[in-house]
Amino acid sequence: MKIVIFDTNVLLDLFVFNDFRATHLKQALLDQKIDALASPTTLEEFADVIARPLFALEPDTQKTIFQQWKSHARILEDHSLLKAPWECRDSDDQIFLDLAFTAKPCVLISKDNEILKLASKAAPAGVLITADYNVIDSDL
């Protein structure tokens, strides 16, 4: 089973926007065809983001979305994560790289340019960093 890490923007596409380009990813997650990883820090960030007024989500809707993601993610404790050898310019996004480095080989699906810039550095370590939502299709 392929290990996948979703950054927060991808989670928004999966759970808030229900982006048609990500429908198959969400279905793979719900069907347990991928091993999706999170950490307490990434969960906290997701909860913070979906609570922002920009999304206008009712508290009950926020709770449902958060619980849906949390119930399908395998959670690795922050203190157990290895420090990735690649530094993200945005320190808030470093956790996704650390999670991926710990779980290698894996796929980190991100829409964040600062993370995507590190793809060539991460590849030799077995971490595929991509914005391609179709990257896991061949394994499903």
Z-matrix of the N, CA and C atoms (Angstrom, degrees):
N
C 1 1.453
C 2 1.526 1 108.10
N 3 1.294 2 115.80 1 132.01
C 4 1.459 3 121.45 2 -177.80
C 5 1.525 4 110.72 3 -73.51
N 6 1.324 5 115.06 4 133.62
C 7 1.464 6 121.57 5 175.82
C 8 1.529 7 107.91 6 -87.75
N 9 1.325 8 115.25 7 128.79
C 10 1.462 9 121.18 8 -176.64
C 11 1.524 10 109.66 9 -131.57
N 12 1.324 11 114.34 10 136.69
C 13 1.464 12 121.36 11 172.53
C 14 1.520 13 106.65 12 -115.54
N 15 1.317 14 116.22 13 130.07
C 16 1.466 15 122.29 14 177.43
C 17 1.525 16 108.23 15 -106.81
N 18 1.340 17 116.85 16 130.50
C 19 1.456 18 117.15 17 173.08
C 20 1.535 19 108.50 18 -77.76
N 21 1.304 20 116.67 19 170.81
C 22 1.460 21 121.28 20 -173.57
C 23 1.520 22 112.85 21 -60.32
N 24 1.328 23 117.64 22 -39.13
C 25 1.467 24 119.29 23 -179.98
C 26 1.523 25 111.75 24 -64.59
N 27 1.304 26 117.14 25 -34.70
C 28 1.464 27 120.44 26 176.96
C 29 1.530 28 109.45 27 -69.85
N 30 1.322 29 116.95 28 -40.30
C 31 1.467 30 119.76 29 176.29
C 32 1.524 31 111.27 30 -60.01
N 33 1.319 32 116.94 31 -36.26
C 34 1.469 33 119.56 32 175.99
C 35 1.524 34 110.36 33 -61.68
N 36 1.328 35 116.94 34 -42.43
C 37 1.467 36 120.00 35 177.51
C 38 1.527 37 111.21 36 -62.40
N 39 1.329 38 116.67 37 -38.69
C 40 1.464 39 121.02 38 -178.50
C 41 1.528 40 112.99 39 -71.12
N 42 1.339 41 116.48 40 -45.65
C 43 1.458 42 120.21 41 -168.21
C 44 1.527 43 116.23 42 -109.62
N 45 1.317 44 118.16 43 -23.62
C 46 1.466 45 120.24 44 -177.62
C 47 1.526 46 110.83 45 -103.81
N 48 1.328 47 116.03 46 -51.52
C 49 1.458 48 119.78 47 -176.24
C 50 1.522 49 112.75 48 -87.30
N 51 1.331 50 117.08 49 -16.28
C 52 1.468 51 121.13 50 -175.18
C 53 1.527 52 110.86 51 47.34
N 54 1.322 53 114.55 52 48.14
C 55 1.461 54 122.89 53 -178.71
C 56 1.526 55 109.66 54 -59.17
N 57 1.324 56 116.33 55 127.08
C 58 1.464 57 120.80 56 -177.53
C 59 1.526 58 111.89 57 -60.23
N 60 1.330 59 117.90 58 -27.25
C 61 1.464 60 120.31 59 179.35
C 62 1.524 61 111.84 60 -70.49
N 63 1.324 62 116.51 61 -17.62
C 64 1.464 63 121.23 62 -177.32
C 65 1.529 64 112.98 63 -109.29
N 66 1.314 65 117.67 64 4.61
C 67 1.466 66 121.25 65 -177.47
C 68 1.519 67 112.06 66 -56.21
N 69 1.324 68 116.76 67 -44.08
C 70 1.468 69 120.29 68 -178.82
C 71 1.532 70 111.59 69 -66.71
N 72 1.331 71 117.26 70 -32.77
C 73 1.464 72 120.32 71 176.44
C 74 1.527 73 110.94 72 -65.75
N 75 1.320 74 115.20 73 -45.09
C 76 1.458 75 119.14 74 179.42
C 77 1.523 76 110.02 75 -63.53
N 78 1.326 77 117.16 76 -41.22
C 79 1.461 78 119.77 77 179.81
C 80 1.527 79 110.89 78 -65.37
N 81 1.325 80 117.39 79 -40.37
C 82 1.465 81 120.98 80 176.83
C 83 1.530 82 110.20 81 -61.29
N 84 1.323 83 116.84 82 -38.99
C 85 1.456 84 121.39 83 177.30
C 86 1.529 85 110.65 84 -64.85
N 87 1.314 86 116.54 85 -49.75
C 88 1.465 87 121.16 86 -178.11
C 89 1.529 88 111.75 87 -64.16
N 90 1.337 89 116.20 88 -34.00
C 91 1.472 90 121.29 89 179.46
C 92 1.524 91 112.83 90 -84.97
N 93 1.316 92 116.74 91 3.12
C 94 1.468 93 123.40 92 179.85
C 95 1.531 94 112.18 93 57.78
N 96 1.323 95 115.57 94 39.87
C 97 1.469 96 120.84 95 176.75
C 98 1.522 97 111.95 96 -92.71
N 99 1.329 98 115.49 97 -8.54
C 100 1.457 99 121.37 98 174.85
C 101 1.521 100 107.68 99 -130.47
N 102 1.311 101 114.86 100 155.37
C 103 1.460 102 122.00 101 176.93
C 104 1.525 103 106.57 102 -102.39
N 105 1.326 104 116.62 103 93.98
C 106 1.461 105 121.95 104 -176.54
C 107 1.523 106 109.60 105 -88.41
N 108 1.318 107 115.60 106 128.75
C 109 1.461 108 120.96 107 -176.85
C 110 1.520 109 112.23 108 -107.01
N 111 1.314 110 113.99 109 148.34
C 112 1.464 111 122.29 110 173.95
C 113 1.519 112 106.99 111 -145.56
N 114 1.313 113 115.40 112 173.78
C 115 1.469 114 122.05 113 174.27
C 116 1.524 115 106.51 114 -137.42
N 117 1.313 116 117.87 115 164.75
C 118 1.467 117 118.72 116 176.96
C 119 1.534 118 112.40 117 -54.00
N 120 1.331 119 117.36 118 -37.57
C 121 1.469 120 119.61 119 179.85
C 122 1.523 121 111.66 120 -67.13
N 123 1.334 122 117.56 121 -41.22
C 124 1.472 123 118.94 122 179.60
C 125 1.523 124 110.46 123 -70.08
N 126 1.319 125 116.95 124 -34.87
C 127 1.466 126 119.61 125 176.40
C 128 1.529 127 110.69 126 -64.56
N 129 1.326 128 115.71 127 -42.28
C 130 1.463 129 120.41 128 179.29
C 131 1.527 130 111.08 129 -62.40
N 132 1.328 131 116.12 130 -41.70
C 133 1.462 132 119.29 131 178.69
C 134 1.525 133 110.90 132 -63.48
N 135 1.326 134 116.48 133 -43.19
C 136 1.466 135 119.95 134 179.56
C 137 1.530 136 110.26 135 -61.57
N 138 1.317 137 117.69 136 -44.83
C 139 1.462 138 121.40 137 179.03
C 140 1.533 139 110.65 138 -60.65
N 141 1.333 140 116.33 139 -41.35
C 142 1.463 141 120.78 140 178.99
C 143 1.529 142 111.25 141 -63.86
N 144 1.314 143 116.27 142 -43.75
C 145 1.469 144 120.48 143 -176.77
C 146 1.529 145 110.81 144 -66.30
N 147 1.329 146 117.75 145 -46.08
C 148 1.474 147 118.56 146 -177.19
C 149 1.530 148 112.32 147 -70.71
N 150 1.335 149 116.85 148 -13.63
C 151 1.468 150 120.23 149 177.30
C 152 1.530 151 112.41 150 -85.99
N 153 1.305 152 117.05 151 -6.51
C 154 1.470 153 119.87 152 -177.69
C 155 1.527 154 111.15 153 -67.75
N 156 1.332 155 116.64 154 142.92
C 157 1.467 156 121.13 155 -179.58
C 158 1.532 157 113.26 156 -56.67
N 159 1.305 158 117.09 157 -28.09
C 160 1.465 159 121.96 158 179.26
C 161 1.530 160 111.85 159 -51.87
N 162 1.321 161 117.35 160 -36.58
C 163 1.455 162 121.23 161 -175.82
C 164 1.527 163 113.16 162 -89.02
N 165 1.316 164 117.42 163 -15.20
C 166 1.467 165 123.11 164 176.13
C 167 1.529 166 112.57 165 50.02
N 168 1.319 167 115.88 166 42.92
C 169 1.459 168 120.47 167 178.95
C 170 1.527 169 109.83 168 -94.13
N 171 1.302 170 116.13 169 131.44
C 172 1.458 171 121.05 170 176.52
C 173 1.531 172 109.15 171 -63.28
N 174 1.327 173 117.71 172 149.54
C 175 1.467 174 120.14 173 179.76
C 176 1.529 175 114.01 174 -52.15
N 177 1.329 176 118.27 175 -39.72
C 178 1.460 177 120.49 176 178.74
C 179 1.527 178 111.26 177 -65.60
N 180 1.311 179 116.43 178 -37.44
C 181 1.467 180 120.82 179 178.06
C 182 1.522 181 109.90 180 -67.54
N 183 1.329 182 116.66 181 -42.79
C 184 1.466 183 120.43 182 176.55
C 185 1.523 184 110.29 183 -57.35
N 186 1.316 185 116.39 184 -46.51
C 187 1.462 186 121.24 185 -178.57
C 188 1.532 187 110.88 186 -61.79
N 189 1.326 188 116.67 187 -43.25
C 190 1.466 189 121.31 188 179.69
C 191 1.521 190 110.97 189 -62.64
N 192 1.328 191 116.34 190 -46.60
C 193 1.470 192 120.84 191 -179.97
C 194 1.528 193 110.00 192 -62.46
N 195 1.310 194 116.14 193 -47.00
C 196 1.460 195 120.31 194 -179.22
C 197 1.533 196 110.81 195 -61.02
N 198 1.315 197 117.11 196 -46.51
C 199 1.464 198 120.59 197 -178.95
C 200 1.525 199 111.54 198 -65.31
N 201 1.315 200 116.55 199 -35.72
C 202 1.462 201 119.08 200 178.57
C 203 1.521 202 109.90 201 -62.82
N 204 1.334 203 116.98 202 -47.49
C 205 1.460 204 119.73 203 178.70
C 206 1.526 205 110.29 204 -63.32
N 207 1.318 206 117.19 205 -49.08
C 208 1.460 207 121.01 206 -176.60
C 209 1.531 208 111.70 207 -60.34
N 210 1.307 209 117.01 208 -37.38
C 211 1.468 210 119.99 209 -177.17
C 212 1.524 211 112.55 210 -72.00
N 213 1.317 212 117.93 211 -18.25
C 214 1.464 213 121.41 212 -179.45
C 215 1.527 214 113.14 213 -105.28
N 216 1.312 215 116.64 214 -4.32
C 217 1.468 216 120.67 215 -179.32
C 218 1.521 217 110.05 216 -98.51
N 219 1.313 218 115.45 217 144.56
C 220 1.465 219 120.69 218 170.05
C 221 1.527 220 105.97 219 -91.06
N 222 1.301 221 116.30 220 122.01
C 223 1.463 222 120.69 221 -171.92
C 224 1.522 223 110.47 222 -99.15
N 225 1.334 224 114.30 223 123.59
C 226 1.459 225 121.94 224 174.01
C 227 1.519 226 107.79 225 -102.55
N 228 1.298 227 116.71 226 132.04
C 229 1.465 228 120.46 227 -179.22
C 230 1.536 229 110.47 228 -65.29
N 231 1.311 230 115.98 229 139.95
C 232 1.468 231 121.61 230 -178.40
C 233 1.528 232 112.04 231 -54.26
N 234 1.331 233 117.27 232 -41.83
C 235 1.467 234 120.68 233 -176.23
C 236 1.531 235 112.31 234 -68.06
N 237 1.338 236 117.16 235 -16.06
C 238 1.465 237 120.08 236 -179.69
C 239 1.535 238 112.57 237 -91.34
N 240 1.319 239 117.67 238 -6.38
C 241 1.462 240 121.39 239 -176.69
C 242 1.522 241 111.48 240 -76.60
N 243 1.316 242 114.75 241 140.52
C 244 1.458 243 121.07 242 173.55
C 245 1.519 244 108.82 243 -80.51
N 246 1.300 245 116.85 244 148.99
C 247 1.470 246 121.57 245 177.06
C 248 1.522 247 108.78 246 -79.31
N 249 1.321 248 116.90 247 120.78
C 250 1.464 249 121.14 248 178.03
C 251 1.524 250 109.24 249 -66.16
N 252 1.324 251 117.24 250 144.10
C 253 1.462 252 119.95 251 179.22
C 254 1.530 253 113.51 252 -76.97
N 255 1.306 254 116.84 253 -1.35
C 256 1.464 255 121.17 254 179.57
C 257 1.518 256 108.20 255 -108.89
N 258 1.305 257 116.24 256 130.23
C 259 1.464 258 121.68 257 -178.05
C 260 1.526 259 110.14 258 -97.84
N 261 1.312 260 115.63 259 128.51
C 262 1.457 261 121.09 260 175.40
C 263 1.527 262 108.37 261 -88.24
N 264 1.304 263 115.97 262 138.32
C 265 1.471 264 119.20 263 179.14
C 266 1.521 265 111.56 264 -63.44
N 267 1.322 266 116.98 265 -28.12
C 268 1.454 267 121.46 266 176.82
C 269 1.525 268 107.48 267 -97.07
N 270 1.310 269 116.63 268 106.45
C 271 1.470 270 120.63 269 -174.70
C 272 1.532 271 112.70 270 -60.80
N 273 1.326 272 117.81 271 -25.73
C 274 1.463 273 120.41 272 177.78
C 275 1.527 274 112.17 273 -66.70
N 276 1.324 275 116.70 274 -23.75
C 277 1.465 276 120.74 275 -178.55
C 278 1.525 277 113.20 276 -93.17
N 279 1.315 278 117.34 277 -7.12
C 280 1.463 279 120.73 278 -179.04
C 281 1.535 280 111.37 279 -59.45
N 282 1.311 281 116.45 280 -33.30
C 283 1.465 282 120.83 281 -178.75
C 284 1.528 283 111.70 282 -57.67
N 285 1.328 284 117.98 283 -35.89
C 286 1.467 285 120.78 284 179.47
C 287 1.527 286 110.57 285 -67.51
N 288 1.331 287 116.19 286 -38.18
C 289 1.464 288 120.49 287 177.25
C 290 1.526 289 110.97 288 -68.18
N 291 1.321 290 116.65 289 -41.47
C 292 1.466 291 120.64 290 178.34
C 293 1.528 292 110.49 291 -63.94
N 294 1.302 293 116.71 292 -40.91
C 295 1.460 294 121.47 293 177.82
C 296 1.528 295 110.37 294 -62.24
N 297 1.318 296 116.46 295 -45.10
C 298 1.462 297 120.82 296 179.66
C 299 1.528 298 111.55 297 -66.19
N 300 1.315 299 116.91 298 -41.96
C 301 1.459 300 120.24 299 179.76
C 302 1.529 301 110.71 300 -63.18
N 303 1.303 302 116.53 301 -38.60
C 304 1.464 303 121.34 302 178.29
C 305 1.527 304 111.02 303 -65.94
N 306 1.310 305 117.09 304 -37.51
C 307 1.470 306 122.33 305 -173.03
C 308 1.523 307 114.60 306 -92.28
N 309 1.316 308 117.87 307 -0.54
C 310 1.465 309 120.58 308 -174.23
C 311 1.520 310 112.81 309 -52.56
N 312 1.318 311 118.53 310 144.97
C 313 1.459 312 127.46 311 -0.96
C 314 1.534 313 110.86 312 -75.84
N 315 1.312 314 114.74 313 141.52
C 316 1.463 315 120.11 314 -177.57
C 317 1.524 316 109.83 315 -160.71
N 318 1.314 317 113.53 316 177.25
C 319 1.457 318 122.15 317 175.72
C 320 1.521 319 107.95 318 -119.86
N 321 1.314 320 116.25 319 132.25
C 322 1.461 321 122.59 320 173.37
C 323 1.522 322 106.43 321 -111.97
N 324 1.327 323 115.81 322 111.33
C 325 1.460 324 120.31 323 179.48
C 326 1.520 325 107.64 324 -96.80
N 327 1.321 326 114.72 325 120.94
C 328 1.458 327 121.04 326 -173.92
C 329 1.517 328 111.01 327 -141.89
N 330 1.313 329 115.42 328 151.98
C 331 1.459 330 121.39 329 172.36
C 332 1.527 331 110.39 330 -110.61
N 333 1.315 332 116.25 331 4.40
C 334 1.456 333 122.65 332 -175.83
C 335 1.532 334 110.01 333 -86.42
N 336 1.321 335 116.49 334 119.76
C 337 1.472 336 120.73 335 -177.26
C 338 1.520 337 113.21 336 -60.06
N 339 1.330 338 117.56 337 -34.82
C 340 1.468 339 120.14 338 -179.62
C 341 1.532 340 110.92 339 -67.09
N 342 1.304 341 117.04 340 -34.34
C 343 1.469 342 120.53 341 175.76
C 344 1.521 343 109.86 342 -74.69
N 345 1.318 344 116.78 343 -45.18
C 346 1.472 345 121.00 344 -177.86
C 347 1.530 346 111.96 345 -60.48
N 348 1.316 347 117.71 346 -30.74
C 349 1.471 348 121.41 347 178.63
C 350 1.526 349 112.26 348 -62.89
N 351 1.320 350 116.68 349 -20.12
C 352 1.463 351 120.93 350 -177.00
C 353 1.527 352 113.06 351 -92.70
N 354 1.319 353 117.85 352 4.38
C 355 1.469 354 121.89 353 -174.83
C 356 1.529 355 112.61 354 -57.17
N 357 1.321 356 117.51 355 -44.80
C 358 1.477 357 119.29 356 -177.10
C 359 1.527 358 111.49 357 -68.88
N 360 1.321 359 117.51 358 -29.71
C 361 1.468 360 120.54 359 177.80
C 362 1.525 361 111.12 360 -75.09
N 363 1.326 362 116.92 361 -33.35
C 364 1.467 363 121.33 362 -176.53
C 365 1.528 364 112.80 363 -81.34
N 366 1.306 365 117.28 364 -27.59
C 367 1.471 366 121.08 365 -174.95
C 368 1.528 367 113.84 366 -55.37
N 369 1.343 368 120.16 367 -45.66
C 370 1.468 369 119.04 368 179.63
C 371 1.535 370 113.92 369 -60.77
N 372 1.322 371 117.41 370 -21.89
C 373 1.467 372 121.74 371 179.33
C 374 1.527 373 112.35 372 -88.16
N 375 1.334 374 116.69 373 1.01
C 376 1.461 375 119.84 374 179.62
C 377 1.510 376 114.21 375 88.39
N 378 1.321 377 116.44 376 17.95
C 379 1.461 378 121.36 377 177.94
C 380 1.521 379 108.27 378 -111.41
N 381 1.320 380 115.32 379 113.53
C 382 1.462 381 121.09 380 176.75
C 383 1.521 382 107.30 381 -92.09
N 384 1.322 383 116.16 382 113.01
C 385 1.460 384 121.75 383 176.46
C 386 1.521 385 106.88 384 -102.41
N 387 1.321 386 116.34 385 123.87
C 388 1.454 387 120.60 386 -175.07
C 389 1.525 388 111.48 387 -151.58
N 390 1.317 389 115.36 388 158.49
C 391 1.460 390 121.95 389 172.04
C 392 1.531 391 110.15 390 -102.71
N 393 1.325 392 116.44 391 1.25
C 394 1.464 393 122.55 392 -175.85
C 395 1.528 394 110.87 393 -79.28
N 396 1.301 395 116.28 394 111.29
C 397 1.461 396 121.34 395 179.67
C 398 1.529 397 112.23 396 -71.02
N 399 1.307 398 117.78 397 -11.73
C 400 1.464 399 121.24 398 -178.86
C 401 1.532 400 112.33 399 -97.14
N 402 1.291 401 118.31 400 6.28
C 403 1.454 402 122.38 401 -174.30
C 404 1.528 403 113.23 402 -61.87
N 405 1.301 404 118.13 403 -29.70
C 406 1.469 405 119.95 404 -177.10
C 407 1.527 406 113.07 405 -93.15
N 408 1.317 407 118.68 406 -5.21
C 409 1.457 408 121.68 407 -174.06
C 410 1.519 409 114.06 408 -56.62
N 411 1.316 410 117.83 409 -35.73
C 412 1.457 411 120.27 410 -175.90
C 413 1.529 412 112.03 411 -68.50
N 414 1.312 413 117.74 412 -19.35
C 415 1.469 414 120.92 413 -178.55
C 416 1.529 415 112.87 414 -96.63
N 417 1.321 416 117.74 415 -4.24
C 418 1.475 417 119.53 416 -175.81
C 419 1.502 418 111.65 417 -97.20
